[in-house]
Amino acid sequence: MSFINKYIFVASMALTLSAGTMYAQQSSSSSSVVRKGGADSRKEASSSTGVTGRMQQFFEEPERSDADAQWMKIVYRQLDLDNVKNAPLYYPEEIIDGQENLFRIIMRLLASGDIKAYEYLDGREIFSDQYQINVRDMLDRFHVLYTEGKGSTEKNPKFLIEEADVPTNEVLSYYILERWELDKRSNRMRTTVEAICPVLHRSGDFGGEAVKYPMFWMKMDALRPYLTQQSIFVDDDNNLPQYNYDDFFQLALYEGDIYKTRNLRNRSMMQMYPDPDDLKKAQDSIQNYLTTYEQKMWVPSREEIIAAREERERAASGDTIAAREEKKTSTARRSSRANKPARAAKAKKPKESKVSKQSSATRSVRRRK
């Protein structure tokens, strides 16, 4: 009996030890995965920009296929920073309390090699590695002072630009590339900013009017993870920064004139409409066409048709009443003008008769004497 009890005890201990070993192995393996993942996440988050790979994947939109679009329009728009609505892109000129303007963010990311930029081809934008700009050549071309950054290599160059050497006061406008498209699946108009281009305004050595120098194009999808980290306020009434730069473009809080639309001859609006008045009319016509395109697609409901008919009838009746009143007023004016000469003539006749009577009476008396 004692032998059986010893056997049972030994077997139970063996089972307990094996179970404990398996649990220890599982816990150790799981903890190593967590530590590894935690180390990777900390490594990703320890970058100078604070943007992780997961954040970049979140903001990267899948490639769009033209098969999903029923209609599309590519529009080039110019954002002048003198405009009050576009002022959040320019101010503050210097870094204040960690806040910096858009061009400083772009130059910092470009100098550190965190983002790519592409050549400005004047209406033939191609965002491929073949047209990726050489940052060193670009800095030399626009006379921006720089030094070699830490960890710079020939394949992955990095540059260090002092805050005072960033020509933020000369970037007085931006070009943006808008894509207006009608999605087949949702039957909705969608507007996105695909790319942005800072424009330098520089005068010559002898002064004169400033010349515009478009610097490079940057894809907005690549910029979005960094733009979300900079909070801004969009007007002077509310000093609480409730938006960021990504919201500024996603919500279309900017304002700018259309200077070009994609066309076969690759001509700008100014080339097609040299006269300023014709240019303004063409810009307004394109803007109105874009904003009302979605509304023209839908058949109005019964209530909308009735409301529109009542509005037309009300306007017609108002015009009729106004025409009647105007007709009465004009008739009264004509009658008053026609009566004035007759009254004057009637008033003059009695006077003439009195004078003639008096003169004739006096003459007759004198003759008698």
C-alpha positions in Angstrom: 0.0 0.0 0.0 2.8 2.3 0.8 4.5 1.5 -2.5 1.4 2.5 -4.4 1.2 5.8 -2.5 4.8 6.6 -3.3 4.2 5.9 -7.0 1.2 8.2 -7.1 3.1 10.9 -5.3 6.1 10.7 -7.7 3.8 10.7 -10.7 1.9 13.7 -9.5 5.2 15.6 -8.9 6.4 14.8 -12.3 3.2 16.1 -13.9 3.4 19.2 -11.8 7.0 19.9 -12.8 6.3 19.3 -16.5 3.3 21.6 -16.5 5.4 24.3 -14.7 8.1 24.0 -17.3 5.7 24.3 -20.2 4.1 27.4 -18.6 7.5 28.9 -18.0 8.5 28.4 -21.6 5.2 29.9 -22.8 5.5 32.9 -20.5 9.1 33.5 -21.4 8.4 33.3 -25.2 5.4 35.6 -24.9 7.4 38.1 -22.8 10.2 38.1 -25.3 7.7 38.9 -28.1 6.3 41.8 -26.0 9.8 43.1 -25.1 10.8 42.8 -28.7 7.7 44.6 -29.9 8.1 47.2 -27.2 11.7 47.7 -28.2 10.8 48.1 -31.8 8.0 50.5 -31.1 10.3 52.5 -28.8 12.9 52.5 -31.5 10.4 53.7 -34.1 9.0 56.4 -31.7 12.5 57.6 -30.9 13.0 59.2 -34.3 13.7 62.9 -34.4 10.3 63.7 -36.0 8.3 61.5 -33.7 6.5 59.9 -36.6 6.4 56.1 -36.5 6.0 53.7 -39.4 2.5 52.8 -38.3 1.6 56.5 -38.4 2.9 56.7 -42.0 1.0 53.7 -43.0 -2.2 55.1 -41.5 -2.0 58.3 -43.6 -0.9 56.7 -46.8 -3.9 56.3 -49.0 -4.1 53.4 -51.5 -3.4 54.1 -55.1 -6.6 55.3 -56.8 -7.7 53.7 -60.0 -9.4 55.7 -62.7 -11.9 52.8 -63.0 -13.5 54.0 -59.7 -13.9 57.5 -61.0 -16.7 58.6 -63.3 -15.3 62.2 -63.7 -12.1 63.9 -62.8 -10.6 67.4 -63.0 -7.0 68.4 -62.1 -6.8 72.0 -60.9 -3.7 74.1 -60.0 -4.3 76.8 -57.4 -2.2 79.6 -56.1 -2.3 80.4 -52.4 -1.0 83.9 -51.7 0.1 84.3 -48.1 -1.0 88.0 -48.2 -4.6 86.6 -48.0 -5.9 86.6 -44.4 -7.3 83.1 -44.8 -3.8 81.8 -45.8 -1.9 83.6 -43.1 -1.7 80.4 -40.9 0.7 79.0 -43.4 3.2 81.9 -43.0 3.0 82.9 -39.3 4.8 82.7 -37.0 7.9 83.7 -39.0 10.2 82.5 -36.3 9.8 79.5 -34.0 7.8 80.6 -31.0 6.9 78.1 -28.2 7.5 75.2 -30.5 5.3 76.5 -33.2 6.8 76.8 -36.7 5.3 77.7 -40.0 4.8 75.3 -42.9 7.9 76.1 -44.9 10.2 75.5 -41.9 8.6 72.0 -41.4 9.1 71.2 -45.1 12.8 72.3 -45.1 13.5 70.4 -41.9 12.0 67.2 -43.2 13.8 67.6 -46.6 17.2 68.3 -45.0 17.0 65.3 -42.7 16.0 63.0 -45.5 12.7 62.0 -44.0 10.7 62.9 -47.0 11.2 63.1 -50.8 10.7 66.1 -53.2 10.2 66.1 -56.9 11.1 68.5 -59.8 8.8 71.3 -60.8 8.0 70.5 -64.4 5.4 73.2 -65.0 2.2 71.2 -65.5 3.8 67.8 -66.2 4.3 66.6 -62.6 5.7 63.1 -62.4 6.2 61.8 -58.8 8.7 59.0 -59.5 12.3 58.3 -58.5 13.5 59.5 -61.9 12.3 63.1 -61.1 13.3 63.1 -57.4 15.4 66.2 -56.7 18.9 66.3 -55.4 18.6 68.2 -52.2 22.2 69.5 -52.3 21.7 70.9 -55.8 18.4 72.5 -54.8 20.0 74.2 -51.8 22.9 75.5 -53.9 20.5 76.7 -56.7 18.5 78.8 -54.2 21.5 79.9 -52.2 20.5 78.3 -48.9 23.4 77.9 -46.5 23.9 74.4 -45.0 26.4 72.1 -43.4 26.7 68.3 -43.5 24.4 66.7 -41.0 25.2 63.9 -38.5 25.2 60.4 -40.1 25.2 61.8 -43.6 26.3 59.4 -46.4 26.6 59.6 -50.1 23.5 57.5 -50.6 21.6 59.1 -47.8 22.7 62.7 -47.4 21.6 64.8 -44.5 22.0 68.5 -44.0 21.8 70.9 -41.2 20.3 74.3 -41.9 20.3 77.0 -39.3 17.0 78.7 -38.4 18.3 82.1 -39.6 19.3 80.6 -43.0 15.8 79.3 -43.9 14.3 81.8 -46.4 10.9 81.6 -44.8 10.3 85.4 -45.4 10.7 84.9 -49.2 8.2 82.1 -49.5 5.1 84.2 -50.1 2.9 81.8 -51.9 2.3 78.1 -52.6 1.1 76.1 -55.5 -1.2 73.2 -54.7 -2.4 70.4 -57.0 -6.1 69.7 -56.4 -7.9 66.6 -57.6 -11.7 66.8 -58.1 -13.3 63.5 -58.8 -16.7 61.8 -58.8 -16.6 58.4 -57.2 -18.8 55.8 -58.8 -19.3 53.7 -55.7 -20.4 56.6 -53.4 -21.7 58.9 -56.1 -20.1 61.8 -54.3 -17.6 64.5 -55.2 -14.3 64.2 -53.5 -11.6 66.9 -53.4 -8.1 66.2 -52.3 -4.8 68.1 -52.3 -2.3 65.8 -53.9 0.8 67.9 -53.8 2.2 71.3 -52.7 5.0 73.5 -54.0 6.6 76.4 -52.1 7.3 79.5 -54.3 10.2 81.9 -53.6 9.6 85.6 -54.4 13.0 87.2 -55.0 13.9 90.6 -56.5 17.1 91.2 -58.6 20.2 93.0 -57.5 18.7 96.3 -58.8 15.3 95.8 -57.2 12.1 95.8 -59.3 9.2 93.5 -59.2 9.8 90.1 -57.5 10.2 87.0 -59.6 8.5 83.8 -58.6 10.7 80.7 -58.4 8.8 77.4 -57.8 11.1 75.2 -55.7 9.8 71.6 -55.8 6.7 69.5 -55.4 6.0 67.4 -52.3 3.3 64.8 -52.1 0.7 65.6 -49.5 0.2 62.0 -48.3 3.9 61.9 -47.3 3.6 65.2 -45.4 0.4 64.5 -43.6 1.8 62.5 -40.6 4.1 65.5 -39.8 1.5 68.1 -40.4 -0.8 66.6 -37.9 1.7 67.3 -35.1 1.7 71.1 -35.6 -1.4 72.8 -34.1 -2.4 76.2 -35.5 -5.2 78.7 -35.1 -6.9 80.0 -38.2 -8.2 83.4 -37.2 -7.7 86.2 -34.6 -11.1 85.7 -32.9 -10.1 82.4 -31.3 -6.6 82.1 -30.0 -7.0 78.4 -29.1 -5.2 76.2 -31.7 -8.0 73.8 -32.5 -6.7 72.7 -35.9 -3.5 71.5 -37.4 -2.0 71.9 -40.9 -3.5 68.7 -42.1 -7.0 69.9 -41.1 -6.3 73.2 -42.8 -5.9 71.4 -46.2 -8.4 68.6 -45.6 -11.2 71.0 -44.7 -10.2 73.4 -47.5 -9.8 76.4 -45.1 -7.5 78.1 -47.6 -8.4 80.5 -50.4 -6.7 80.8 -53.8 -7.2 81.5 -57.5 -7.1 78.9 -60.2 -4.0 79.6 -62.4 -4.2 76.4 -64.5 -6.2 73.3 -65.3 -4.7 70.2 -66.9 -5.2 70.5 -70.7 -3.7 69.0 -73.8 -1.6 72.0 -74.8 -0.3 72.5 -71.2 -1.2 76.2 -71.2 -1.9 78.3 -68.1 -5.0 80.4 -67.6 -3.0 83.6 -68.3 -1.8 82.3 -71.6 -5.4 81.4 -72.7 -7.0 84.6 -71.4 -4.5 87.5 -71.6 -7.2 90.1 -70.7 -7.6 90.4 -66.9 -11.4 90.6 -67.1 -11.6 87.5 -69.3 -9.2 85.7 -66.9 -11.4 86.5 -63.9 -14.5 85.4 -65.7 -12.9 82.1 -66.7 -11.7 81.4 -63.2 -15.1 82.1 -61.7 -16.7 79.9 -64.3 -14.4 77.0 -63.5 -14.9 77.4 -59.8 -18.7 77.6 -60.2 -18.6 74.5 -62.5 -16.7 72.5 -59.9 -18.9 73.5 -56.9 -22.2 72.8 -58.7 -21.2 69.7 -60.6 -22.5 67.4 -57.9 -25.7 69.3 -57.5 -26.5 69.0 -61.2 -26.3 65.2 -61.1 -29.3 64.7 -58.9 -32.9 64.9 -60.0 -34.8 67.3 -57.7 -37.4 65.9 -55.3 -41.1 66.7 -55.5 -40.8 69.2 -52.6 -37.9 71.0 -54.3 -39.8 71.3 -57.6 -42.8 72.7 -55.8 -40.7 75.2 -53.8 -38.9 76.3 -57.0 -42.2 76.8 -58.8 -43.6 78.8 -55.9 -40.5 80.9 -55.9 -40.9 81.6 -59.6 -44.5 82.5 -59.2 -43.8 84.8 -56.3 -41.1 86.5 -58.2 -43.4 86.9 -61.3 -46.2 88.3 -59.2 -43.8 90.7 -57.5 -42.6 91.9 -60.9 -46.2 92.3 -62.1 -47.2 94.4 -59.1 -44.0 96.5 -59.4 -44.7 97.0 -63.1 -48.3 98.1 -62.3 -47.2 100.6 -59.7 -44.5 101.9 -62.1 -47.1 102.3 -64.8 -49.4 104.2 -62.5 -46.6 106.5 -61.4 -45.5 107.2 -64.9 -49.1 107.9 -66.1 -49.6 110.3 -63.2 -46.3 112.1 -64.1 -47.3 112.4 -67.7 -50.7 113.8 -66.9 -49.3 116.3 -64.5 -46.8 117.5 -67.0 -49.5 117.8 -69.7 -51.7 119.9 -67.4 -49.1 122.4 -66.3 -48.9 124.4 -69.7 -52.7 124.6 -70.0 -53.1 126.1 -66.5 -50.4 128.6 -67.2 -52.1 129.7 -70.4 -55.4 130.1 -68.7 -53.8 132.2 -66.0 -52.2 134.5 -68.6 -55.4 135.3 -70.6 -57.3 137.1 -67.9 -54.3 139.4 -67.2 -54.0 140.3 -70.8 -57.7 141.1 -71.0 -57.6 143.3 -67.9 -54.7 145.3 -69.1 -56.2 145.8 -72.5 -59.5 146.9 -71.0 -57.9 149.4 -68.7 -55.8 150.9 -71.5 -58.7 151.2 -73.8 -60.8 152.9 -71.1 -58.1 155.4 -70.4 -57.8 156.3 -74.0 -61.5 156.9 -74.4 -61.6 159.2 -71.4 -58.7 161.3 -72.7 -60.3 161.6 -76.1 -63.4 163.0 -74.5 -61.5 165.7 -72.7 
